[in-house]
Amino acid sequence: MKTNQQTNSTLNKTVFLVSSIISIVLIVTTLIFPIQAKNILNNLFVFIVQYFDWYYILIIVVYILFCIIIALSKYGTIKLGQDQDKADFSYVSWAAMLFSAGIGIDLLFFSVYEPLSQFINPIEGEALTQQAAKKSIETTLLHWGIHGWVIYALVGMTLAYFAYRKKQPLALRSALTPIFGRKLTQGWVGNLTDSFGVICTLLGITTSLGIGVLQLNAGMSHVLGISTTTLSQIALIIFIIGAATLSAVSGLKKGIKYLSIFNMILALLLILVVLFFSNTLFLLNAIILNIGDYFQNIISNSFNTYAYLGPSANTWKGSWTIFFWAWWIAWAPFVGLFIARISHGRTIREFTFGILFIPLGFVVAWFCIFGNAAIEYFNLRLINQNAINQPEMGLFMLLEQLPLSLVWSIIAIISAMLFFITSADSATLVLSNLCSKNLKEDQDAPIQLRVFWAVCLGLITLGILLAGGFESLQSIAILAGLPFSIVIILYMVSLTKSLSTEVTYKTVNYHAQTANWQERLDNLIAQQPVRQQKIITQFNPIVQQAISEIVQQLHQNNVLTEVEHQNLYSHLKIFDQNSNNYFFYEIKVSKYVRPAKLFLFPSPEESRTSLQIAVKLLYQSYTIEDTNLHKDFIVLDILNRYEDYLNAKQEK
């Protein structure tokens, strides 16, 4: 995302006013009335968990089934873009950015806290047993695995489809056009959807930032002896939000990108350190066992509402499963937009399974290694109950058991700080862009708007911490996820409706029927593509002559046509005689940037740029080899596609 100061974007006043008023109310309430705010959040938490726990569990299963069915169906081969489009990024680059999008400071916070909590205080079964240890990792992987990533996949796939396939703005509202129509989508329905997106992003990110403050404060207390107080938390929030604001305002996106990559390297280093400085053979065996348990029980765990445990299970479900499902949903507008942005040119199938399984490998390694190591150290009485009484301290208590523990703790603090800054920076830009309209693809919202949302992020994070710490953060996440879960249901309906209109013509390879076969044979023998300059100079006269000859013949048969010629672009419409329908044929020269081979060291864009001749029909698009850039081939290609169009009409 590049920042362009000379943007013609305008403020979407409705979205901004609705979201900012709600934000200001949250700030005022939590800062001035922290006790009352805590009580309100607790009451909302109890209400939602009591009456909507079944809904959260069921809707995640529905999301999973929908994504898998779409990916495996005939629609799975449809590209998130035009048929001739290529992926913008190589698999290595794409995978690296998926990690950076969905992995944050929360992994550091929960790496020890959740597995150890499930081991010491399981919802069912006897605590502190081998079975409890196995179940604790299995439950943790459930909360961080496919079930969460499918939400990102569903939102990202829908947004990318309507942006790149249907040529609509990359915005939350665009995906609702098939249901409500363009007028409502550009009006109050779209404003309401974008407002939901802003609030969900704000509260979801605030939850992570609040956890980040607790984690950083604990690390500094552990390493530097800085006490964990409200004053130190305020100082941390001011520092981090200030750094994120400076980054967002200055547009140092390349710097943030490389910081994210560096942070992933630090995370991988921590994994390897814990693996090789702990009981390595035990951890390797445990990983294999945990993966088997996860996939073996994934269906039953997905539907488990613990109904027979009675009301006593509500507190556990609210603190864990319902909290995580709501939190993933609250993050979906933010991460979904980012994933859509980097997935242009992927098919629906490779997009879906890539999102579901590429990050899963890292998640499995992280929690199996940290979780099993923590459980083993707890059994050896090297880690005590404080690892869950003070969850932000769990990671540092684990690292304390390793050689050079101070070094690894400092690395963990640096990693937490970088996660914190990059999350706040990206959230500031996304919030600002959601409140803007008429943004071009390479533009971001005005600086003033970014500063406003950065300040709001900081103040809301501080207010929620003052209103009850981690428990209030859980409550706010559960509250944020509920309304946007309904928007995701609408996305499913909208995507299904739009995909059903996709038409695939019965096409035949007509290359062998080219009239000027001698020229084609010479081109095939030479196996040398036409140079880019030759394409530029020959395209217009060849294509215009081909279309002109067809139009002349059509007019002799009283068939209406419409033709438009521009530089390196032409289109032809052939209207039906008895209806308002028409055949559409568009041919143009497009620039194509091949994916970089490496994410860290991409080759210059100029060295990866080539030209391609692209054809677009009403429901299909494809490319033409540059060796076929001559009049006879273009004429024959138009006639063949027109025949496909007439045959498709008759079949209907």
Number of C-alpha atoms within 10 A of each C-alpha: 14 12 19 14 14 9 15 13 16 13 18 16 13 16 22 21 13 18 23 19 11 13 21 14 13 17 21 15 19 24 19 13 14 18 15 13 22 22 14 14 23 17 12 16 23 15 12 18 23 15 9 14 19 15 14 23 20 15 16 21 15 12 21 19 13 15 23 17 13 18 20 14 12 11 17 18 16 19 25 27 23 21 21 19 20 19 20 19 22 16 16 13 18 20 17 18 20 19 19 18 20 20 17 23 23 18 17 26 23 22 24 28 24 23 30 33 21 25 24 20 16 19 19 12 11 13 17 17 13 11 12 22 21 19 21 28 30 26 21 25 25 20 21 19 20 20 22 24 24 27 28 28 27 25 27 27 29 26 31 32 29 25 22 21 18 15 13 16 19 21 20 28 26 25 31 26 21 17 16 14 13 15 11 15 21 15 13 13 18 23 23 17 20 27 25 23 30 28 23 29 26 27 27 29 24 27 26 24 29 27 26 25 26 22 27 26 24 24 24 17 16 19 15 10 11 13 14 16 11 13 10 16 20 18 13 20 23 16 14 21 24 19 18 24 25 16 20 25 21 12 20 13 17 11 11 20 15 12 17 24 18 14 23 20 13 17 20 14 15 19 18 16 15 23 21 12 12 21 15 15 10 14 22 14 10 18 19 12 14 21 17 13 17 21 13 11 12 18 11 9 16 16 13 13 18 16 11 8 11 8 11 12 15 20 15 18 18 22 16 17 21 26 25 23 26 30 28 24 32 33 27 31 30 29 26 24 21 23 25 23 18 18 25 24 23 24 22 26 22 15 23 24 17 18 25 23 15 16 22 18 12 17 21 21 19 23 26 29 26 27 27 25 24 29 24 18 17 19 13 10 10 14 19 16 14 13 22 20 12 13 24 27 23 28 25 26 21 24 22 18 16 16 13 10 16 15 14 20 22 17 17 25 21 16 25 24 20 21 25 26 26 25 23 28 26 23 26 30 26 25 28 24 23 26 25 21 16 15 18 13 11 10 18 25 28 22 17 11 19 24 21 15 22 25 17 21 26 23 24 26 28 25 25 29 27 22 25 19 17 18 16 24 25 24 28 25 29 29 22 23 28 20 17 22 22 12 19 21 16 15 25 21 15 19 23 16 13 17 14 9 9 13 11 9 13 10 10 9 8 12 13 8 11 17 14 12 14 10 13 19 12 12 16 12 8 10 10 11 14 14 12 12 10 12 19 13 11 13 23 19 12 18 24 19 16 19 19 15 12 16 20 12 11 14 11 8 9 9 14 14 18 12 15 11 15 10 10 18 18 20 20 22 17 18 16 14 11 6 7 7 11 17 18 20 21 18 24 21 19 16 12 16 17 16 20 19 14 13 18 13 8 12 13 9 11 8 9 13 12 13 16 17 22 21 22 18 17 13 13 15 17 14 17 16 11 19 20 18 19 19 20 17 24 21 20 18 20 20 13 15 20 17 14 16 18 12 13 14 9 7 6 5
